[in-house]
Amino acid sequence: MKKFLSVFLSVVFAFMLCQTVFAQDGHVHSFICVKVDEISHTYSCECGKEFTEEHTFTDWQSNNDNGLFTSGTQTAICTGCGFEKTEKVIGSSVFFHPFFELYYVLKDFVMSIINRLI
């Protein structure tokens, strides 16, 4: 009888603890993502409770956008909020050389200035 009573009281205590943690004052939190930045994302409930957590990214995926003389990019996506982080993959082109990269950057810059003047 003592075992049954101790198990029963343990279950009742655990149930009461769960109610306290998950549903205070009869309210069940419904969190939505309200703010995203480079480092973290913030969730908020209509009752005003908020929490912030850092991004957790997937593995890097290649975007397959490298050209003959230009490097490509790769992207990682946050599993919590969908924030995408993209970075350049240096050396992913077929004929990579730093001067080719510099050439295309300078060419784009000069062409943008010429287009503004025209």
Secondary structure, 3 states (H helix, E strand, C coil): CHHHHHHHHHHHHHHHHHHHHHEECCEECCCEEEEECCCEEEEECCCCCEEEEECCECCCEECCCCCCCCCEEEEEEECCCCCEEEEEECCCCCCCCHHHHHHHHHHHHHHHHHHHHC
